[in-house]
């Protein structure tokens, strides 16, 4: 099988152990954990047994090698990860409010992953790529935007497909270059994986049905809207169906959407129906929230089948 590939930030995550714990005072922390939305996505692809690879940059430090070794262990091709001797690997410190919402302190824009640029993207790196996944969280610099456009052009030029998880904030759209990048990526997107609030950011229509029609008009072929604990909805032209979330105890929501998207995309690449793919994706998200650590809840088909058998 040809590869599913992605590109973007790789970092470590260090987490507060208690809800309500402040990062303004000493306290117990867990980590470092391998992390970064594209890294979580591609790790989940590999756990499902599909060839997978990522283009990224890390520092020549323990955090960088922790990520490379974890991805390699799970079957990801790390040959296009550049190890930069004069940069440090990105990091995220995470604390949880009492209501479960998260606050982050990021070191990304000054880290190794911010040095990813078009020169890291070439036809050789993407030669075996049949599907390319874009994470909106990776569009945080103009160099990265240009690199992403270059990768999309190469993959589409060799007959591949593209999926896009917007993962965007409203303030990002105030930057003209960011809005232009989103418009560009949508024109090439086959599978769109937004959360509910992102539909209103990507389309001008006031309701979900209108936004979906508008996005199909831009060329998107399949849309999966993630509703978190309320489940998910699948759309194709003339088709709509929904699934409730699988009830599980939530320990850590970080990475659940990335695992969900990776599982849906992989299942579709493996020829599974939209309904079957969505059920597996739903189970993947449920397993992800049940584990502490952003990449600790990735899973294979054996674990997914076991959960689906119980639900």
C-alpha positions as CSV (number, residue, x, y, z in Angstrom):
1,X,0.0,0.0,0.0
2,X,1.1,3.5,-0.7
3,X,1.6,5.8,2.3
4,X,-0.6,8.1,4.2
5,X,1.6,11.1,5.1
6,X,1.3,14.4,7.1
7,X,3.6,17.3,8.0
8,X,3.9,19.7,10.9
9,X,4.7,20.1,14.5
10,X,6.3,17.5,16.8
11,X,6.6,18.3,20.5
12,X,6.5,16.9,24.0
13,X,3.6,17.5,26.4
14,X,4.0,17.8,30.1
15,X,0.8,17.7,32.1
16,X,-0.5,18.8,35.5
17,X,-1.7,15.9,37.6
18,X,-4.7,17.5,39.2
19,X,-7.6,19.6,38.0
20,X,-7.4,23.2,39.1
21,X,-3.6,22.9,39.4
22,X,-1.9,26.2,38.5
23,X,1.3,26.4,36.5
24,X,2.1,29.6,38.5
25,X,3.2,27.4,41.4
26,X,5.3,24.2,41.9
27,X,3.2,21.1,41.6
28,X,3.3,17.5,40.3
29,X,3.6,17.0,36.6
30,X,3.5,14.0,34.2
31,X,5.6,13.6,31.1
32,X,7.2,14.2,28.8
33,X,4.8,12.6,26.4
34,X,5.3,12.4,22.6
35,X,2.8,14.9,21.1
36,X,1.9,17.3,18.3
37,X,-1.3,16.9,16.3
38,X,0.3,15.7,13.1
39,X,2.4,13.2,15.1
40,X,-0.6,11.8,17.0
41,X,-2.5,11.5,13.7
42,X,0.3,9.6,11.9
43,X,1.0,7.4,14.9
44,X,-2.7,6.3,14.9
45,X,-2.5,5.6,11.1
46,X,0.5,3.3,11.7
47,X,-1.1,1.6,14.7
48,X,-3.9,0.5,12.2
49,X,-1.2,-1.2,10.1
50,X,-1.2,1.3,7.2
51,X,2.1,2.6,5.8
52,X,2.6,6.0,7.3
53,X,5.2,8.8,7.3
54,X,5.7,12.4,8.5
55,X,7.7,15.4,7.4
56,X,8.8,17.4,10.4
57,X,11.7,19.0,12.4
58,X,12.9,18.3,15.9
59,X,15.9,19.3,17.9
60,X,18.8,17.0,18.5
61,X,17.8,16.6,22.1
62,X,16.0,14.0,24.3
63,X,12.6,15.4,23.5
64,X,13.2,15.1,19.8
65,X,14.5,11.5,20.1
66,X,11.7,10.5,22.4
67,X,9.3,11.4,19.6
68,X,11.3,9.7,16.9
69,X,11.7,6.5,18.9
70,X,8.0,6.4,19.8
71,X,6.9,6.9,16.2
72,X,9.4,4.3,14.9
73,X,8.2,1.8,17.5
74,X,4.6,2.2,16.3
75,X,5.6,1.7,12.6
76,X,5.9,5.3,11.3
77,X,8.5,6.0,8.7
78,X,10.6,8.8,10.3
79,X,13.0,9.2,7.4
80,X,11.7,12.7,6.6
81,X,12.1,14.1,10.1
82,X,15.0,16.5,10.2
83,X,17.0,16.6,13.4
84,X,18.3,20.1,13.8
85,X,21.5,20.5,16.0
86,X,20.9,24.2,16.8
87,X,17.2,24.1,17.7
88,X,15.2,22.6,20.6
89,X,12.2,20.4,20.2
90,X,8.8,22.1,20.9
91,X,6.9,21.7,24.1
92,X,3.5,22.2,25.7
93,X,2.7,22.4,29.4
94,X,-0.9,21.6,30.1
95,X,-3.1,22.3,33.1
96,X,-6.8,21.3,33.5
97,X,-9.5,23.6,34.9
98,X,-12.0,22.2,37.3
99,X,-14.5,22.0,34.5
100,X,-12.1,19.9,32.4
101,X,-11.1,22.7,30.0
102,X,-7.4,23.0,29.3
103,X,-4.9,25.8,29.3
104,X,-1.5,25.5,27.5
105,X,1.9,27.1,27.6
106,X,3.5,26.4,24.2
107,X,7.0,26.6,22.9
108,X,6.4,26.1,19.2
109,X,7.1,29.3,17.3
110,X,10.6,29.4,18.6
111,X,11.3,25.6,18.4
112,X,12.6,23.2,15.8
113,X,9.2,22.6,14.2
114,X,8.9,26.2,13.3
115,X,11.9,25.9,11.0
116,X,10.1,23.5,8.7
117,X,10.0,25.1,5.3
118,X,9.5,24.3,1.6
119,X,13.1,23.1,1.2
120,X,12.1,20.1,3.4
121,X,9.4,19.1,0.9
122,X,10.3,17.4,-2.3
123,X,9.1,14.8,-4.8
124,X,11.4,12.2,-3.3
125,X,10.0,12.6,0.2
126,X,6.4,12.3,-1.1
127,X,7.1,9.7,-3.9
128,X,5.0,7.0,-2.2
129,X,2.4,9.3,-0.7
130,X,-1.2,8.4,-1.9
131,X,-2.9,10.5,0.7
132,X,-1.8,13.7,2.5
133,X,-3.3,15.0,5.7
134,X,-3.2,18.7,6.7
135,X,-3.6,19.9,10.3
136,X,-4.7,23.5,10.7
137,X,-2.6,23.8,13.8
138,X,0.5,23.4,11.6
139,X,-0.3,26.6,9.6
140,X,1.3,28.9,12.2
141,X,4.0,30.4,10.0
142,X,4.2,31.6,6.4
143,X,7.1,29.2,5.7
144,X,4.9,26.3,6.9
145,X,2.0,27.5,4.8
146,X,4.2,27.6,1.8
147,X,5.6,24.1,2.6
148,X,2.0,22.7,3.0
149,X,1.0,24.2,-0.4
150,X,4.0,22.6,-2.0
151,X,3.2,19.2,-0.5
152,X,-0.4,19.4,-1.6
153,X,0.6,20.3,-5.2
154,X,3.0,17.3,-5.4
155,X,0.5,14.8,-4.0
156,X,-2.4,16.0,-6.1
157,X,-0.1,16.1,-9.1
158,X,0.6,12.4,-8.7
159,X,-3.0,11.5,-8.3
160,X,-3.3,11.4,-4.5
161,X,-6.0,12.7,-2.2
162,X,-6.0,15.2,0.7
163,X,-7.8,15.4,4.1
164,X,-7.9,18.5,6.2
165,X,-8.6,18.9,10.0
166,X,-9.0,22.7,10.3
167,X,-8.3,23.0,14.0
168,X,-8.4,26.7,13.7
169,X,-9.1,29.6,16.0
170,X,-11.3,32.6,15.0
171,X,-8.4,35.1,15.5
172,X,-6.2,33.2,13.0
173,X,-8.7,34.2,10.3
174,X,-7.9,37.9,10.9
175,X,-4.6,37.2,9.2
176,X,-5.0,37.6,5.5
177,X,-2.4,35.0,4.6
178,X,-4.1,32.5,6.9
179,X,-7.5,33.0,5.4
180,X,-5.9,32.7,1.9
181,X,-4.2,29.4,3.0
182,X,-7.4,27.9,4.2
183,X,-9.2,28.8,1.0
184,X,-6.4,27.2,-1.0
185,X,-6.3,24.0,1.0
186,X,-10.1,23.7,0.9
187,X,-10.0,23.7,-2.9
188,X,-7.9,20.5,-2.9
189,X,-9.6,18.8,0.1
190,X,-11.3,15.5,-0.5
191,X,-12.1,14.7,3.2
192,X,-12.9,17.5,5.6
193,X,-12.9,16.8,9.4
194,X,-14.1,20.0,11.2
195,X,-15.5,20.4,14.6
196,X,-19.0,21.9,14.8
197,X,-17.8,25.5,15.5
198,X,-15.3,25.4,12.6
199,X,-18.1,24.9,10.0
200,X,-19.2,28.5,10.7
201,X,-15.6,29.7,10.2
202,X,-15.1,27.9,6.9
203,X,-18.5,28.8,5.3
204,X,-20.8,31.8,5.3
205,X,-24.0,29.9,5.6
206,X,-25.7,30.3,9.0
207,X,-26.6,26.6,9.6
208,X,-24.9,23.3,9.4
209,X,-26.8,22.1,6.3
210,X,-26.1,25.2,4.4
211,X,-22.4,25.2,5.4
212,X,-22.1,21.6,4.2
213,X,-23.7,22.4,0.8
214,X,-21.3,25.4,0.5
215,X,-18.3,23.3,1.2
216,X,-19.3,20.6,-1.3
217,X,-19.6,23.4,-3.8
218,X,-15.9,24.1,-3.2
219,X,-15.0,20.5,-4.2
220,X,-15.0,18.7,-0.8
221,X,-16.2,15.2,-1.3
222,X,-16.8,13.9,2.3
223,X,-17.3,15.9,5.5
224,X,-17.2,14.5,9.0
225,X,-18.3,16.9,11.7
226,X,-16.9,16.2,15.2
227,X,-19.3,17.0,18.1
228,X,-17.2,15.8,20.9
229,X,-19.2,14.0,23.6
230,X,-22.3,14.4,21.4
231,X,-20.9,12.2,18.7
232,X,-20.3,12.9,15.0
233,X,-22.1,13.4,11.7
234,X,-21.1,12.2,8.2
235,X,-22.0,14.1,5.0
236,X,-21.6,13.3,1.4
237,X,-23.7,14.8,-1.5
238,X,-27.2,13.5,-0.7
239,X,-26.1,11.5,2.3
240,X,-26.2,12.3,6.0
241,X,-26.0,10.0,9.1
242,X,-24.9,10.5,12.7
243,X,-23.4,8.4,15.5
244,X,-23.6,9.0,19.2
245,X,-20.4,9.0,21.1
246,X,-19.4,5.8,22.9
247,X,-19.8,6.5,26.7
248,X,-16.4,6.3,28.4
249,X,-14.7,7.9,31.4
250,X,-12.7,10.8,30.0
251,X,-9.2,11.1,31.5
252,X,-7.5,13.3,28.9
253,X,-9.2,14.7,25.7
254,X,-5.9,15.7,24.1
255,X,-5.4,13.9,20.8
256,X,-8.8,12.3,20.6
257,X,-9.8,14.3,17.5
258,X,-6.5,13.5,15.8
259,X,-7.0,9.7,16.5
260,X,-10.6,10.0,15.3
261,X,-9.6,11.7,12.0
262,X,-6.7,9.3,11.4
263,X,-8.9,6.3,11.9
264,X,-11.6,7.6,9.5
265,X,-9.1,8.4,6.8
266,X,-7.3,5.1,7.2
267,X,-10.5,3.1,7.0
268,X,-11.6,4.9,3.9
269,X,-8.2,4.3,2.3
270,X,-8.6,0.6,3.2
271,X,-11.9,0.5,1.3
272,X,-14.3,0.4,4.3
273,X,-17.7,2.0,3.9
274,X,-18.4,5.5,5.3
275,X,-20.6,3.9,8.0
276,X,-18.0,1.4,9.0
277,X,-15.2,4.0,8.9
278,X,-17.2,6.3,11.1
279,X,-17.9,3.6,13.7
280,X,-14.2,2.8,13.9
281,X,-13.3,6.5,14.2
282,X,-15.8,6.9,16.9
283,X,-14.3,4.0,18.9
284,X,-10.8,5.4,18.3
285,X,-11.8,8.8,19.8
286,X,-13.3,7.0,22.8
287,X,-10.2,5.0,23.5
288,X,-8.0,8.1,23.1
289,X,-9.9,10.1,25.9
290,X,-9.5,7.1,28.2
291,X,-5.7,7.3,28.4
292,X,-3.5,10.0,30.1
293,X,-1.1,11.5,27.5
294,X,-1.8,12.7,24.0
295,X,-0.4,9.7,22.1
296,X,-1.0,7.0,24.8
297,X,-4.5,6.3,23.5
298,X,-3.7,5.4,20.0
299,X,-5.0,1.9,19.1
300,X,-5.1,-0.9,16.5
301,X,-8.1,-2.7,15.0
302,X,-7.9,-5.4,17.7
303,X,-8.7,-2.8,20.5
304,X,-11.3,-1.0,18.3
305,X,-13.1,-4.2,17.5
306,X,-13.1,-5.1,21.2
307,X,-14.7,-1.8,22.2
308,X,-17.2,-1.9,19.4
309,X,-18.3,-5.4,20.5
310,X,-19.1,-4.0,23.9
311,X,-21.0,-0.9,22.7
